[in-house]
Amino acid sequence: MVEVNVVKKLIVISGIVVMAYLALNLIVSPQADAPVAASASAQATQAENGFRIGAADDRVAVFRDGELYLKTETLLSSLPKSDRIRLEEGISVSSVKELKELLQDYCS
């Protein structure tokens, strides 16, 4: 009986890992790596309508078009104070590449 419970737990954990992987792949799809427009107004529109990294429920989170898009497992309280302040204010992201890099910095 114990072995069956262990196998069930491993299957559930594997499912969670796969879902997290798929969610991150949605964020970093190859089409999203298109070059950023050169004009200031195009960049402002992208920042307003694109991704922002911030805080939700004391965790590092990604917002898209002002809506919660992804909440990570990284607690704000585990980060240095300067990072917590930046995240609480919100960080505009100008490209998917920058989003990936920032998530890697804050969540690893």
ChimeraX attribute file (.defattr): number of C-alpha atoms within 10 A of each C-alpha:
attribute: neighborCount
match mode: 1-to-1
recipient: residues
	/A:1	5
	/A:2	6
	/A:3	8
	/A:4	9
	/A:5	10
	/A:6	11
	/A:7	11
	/A:8	11
	/A:9	12
	/A:10	12
	/A:11	12
	/A:12	12
	/A:13	12
	/A:14	12
	/A:15	12
	/A:16	12
	/A:17	12
	/A:18	12
	/A:19	12
	/A:20	14
	/A:21	11
	/A:22	12
	/A:23	13
	/A:24	13
	/A:25	11
	/A:26	11
	/A:27	18
	/A:28	16
	/A:29	10
	/A:30	10
	/A:31	8
	/A:32	13
	/A:33	12
	/A:34	10
	/A:35	8
	/A:36	13
	/A:37	12
	/A:38	8
	/A:39	8
	/A:40	9
	/A:41	10
	/A:42	12
	/A:43	16
	/A:44	14
	/A:45	11
	/A:46	18
	/A:47	18
	/A:48	16
	/A:49	14
	/A:50	18
	/A:51	25
	/A:52	24
	/A:53	26
	/A:54	23
	/A:55	24
	/A:56	18
	/A:57	9
	/A:58	17
	/A:59	20
	/A:60	24
	/A:61	23
	/A:62	24
	/A:63	21
	/A:64	16
	/A:65	13
	/A:66	12
	/A:67	10
	/A:68	16
	/A:69	15
	/A:70	17
	/A:71	17
	/A:72	16
	/A:73	11
	/A:74	16
	/A:75	17
	/A:76	23
	/A:77	12
	/A:78	13
	/A:79	14
	/A:80	10
	/A:81	11
	/A:82	8
	/A:83	14
	/A:84	21
	/A:85	14
	/A:86	13
	/A:87	21
	/A:88	16
	/A:89	12
	/A:90	16
	/A:91	18
	/A:92	20
	/A:93	19
	/A:94	19
	/A:95	20
	/A:96	20
	/A:97	14
	/A:98	14
	/A:99	20
	/A:100	14
	/A:101	12
	/A:102	15
	/A:103	16
	/A:104	10
	/A:105	9
	/A:106	19
	/A:107	16
	/A:108	7
